[in-house]
């Protein structure tokens, strides 16, 4: 992945991340955690699963800069056992905008 460096130019940066998903029996909700090498906090979202569309929907509030919280909706659609599509939506002034999409394919 490339990110701007101190000189303002784009430079390759190592990026790693890890997600753990599960089901909380006490709350009756699914949860998702995310941590990566670009941030200093753990993201925790809660949500539900719709079996008709094979889609998990999670919600959270992210604080990218101190004092500024952004409402986020994530979806993870299970296409089949080898393909998933993840989408990230942010609330900007009451209008939801998709700011990221990742298509996952299991390696053979």
N, C-alpha and C positions, 0 to 999 in steps of 0.2 A: 504494500500500500504506500502511496506517496502523500506526504504532508509538507506544508511550508516550513522551512527552517528559519533560523535567525536572520539569514541573508534575504529572506523573502522568496527564495527559489524553492521549487519542489524537490524533495529528497526522498529516497526509499526509506521506509521505517518498518521495522519488524512489528507485527501486530498479532497478538494471540488473545483469545477469549474463550470463556467456558460458560455454558448454560446448564442449569439443573432444573428440571421440571418435575412436578409431582402433584399429589392430591392430598389436601388437608381434610382429614375425616371430621375434625372438630368444627371447622368452618363450613364444610360441604362445598369447598371451592378448589379449583386447580390453582397452582401457583407456578411462577417462573422466576428464577434468579439469574442474573447475568453479571459477570465481572470480566474486565479486559485490561490489557496493558496500556490503554490510553486514558483511563480514568482512575480515580482514587476511591470510588464508592461502589457499593453493591446495589444493583437495581433489583427491586422486588415488586412483582406485579401479581395480581389475583384475577381470576376469571372463570370462564365456563367453557363447556364443550357442546357444540351442536352436532349431533350424529348425522342429521340429514345432509348438512353441507360438509361434514368432516372437518370442521373448523374450530380451533381454540381461539377465544377472544379474551385478551387480558387488558387491564387498565392499571395505570400508575401515574404518579406525579414525579417528574424528574426535575432536579435543581441543578441545571448545567452551570449557572453562575450564582454565587451567594445571593439569596433573597429573591431570586426569580424562579418560580415554579412553573413548569409546563405540563399540562395534562396530555397524556399519551394513551393511545389505543394501539395494541399490537394484535395482529391476527396470524395464526399459523394454520394454513390449509394443508391437510394431508391428501395429496393426490393419489399416491399408492405407497407401498412399503419402501420404495426407493426414491420418491420425489415429494418434497414439501415446498411450500411457498410462504415466506415470512414477509409481512408488511408492517411498517411503522408509521403511525399517523400522529401528528402534533397539532394541538389546538393553538392557533394564532389569532388572537382577538376574537374568539368565538367562532372562528372558521377552521374546520379540520382540514389539514393538508397532509398528503402522503409524502414523506420525506425519505423513505428507504424501502427497497424491495430486494429480497435475497431469495434466489431459487437454489434449493439444496438437492443434490443428486448423490446417492450413495455410490461409493466407488465399488467397482466389480472386483 
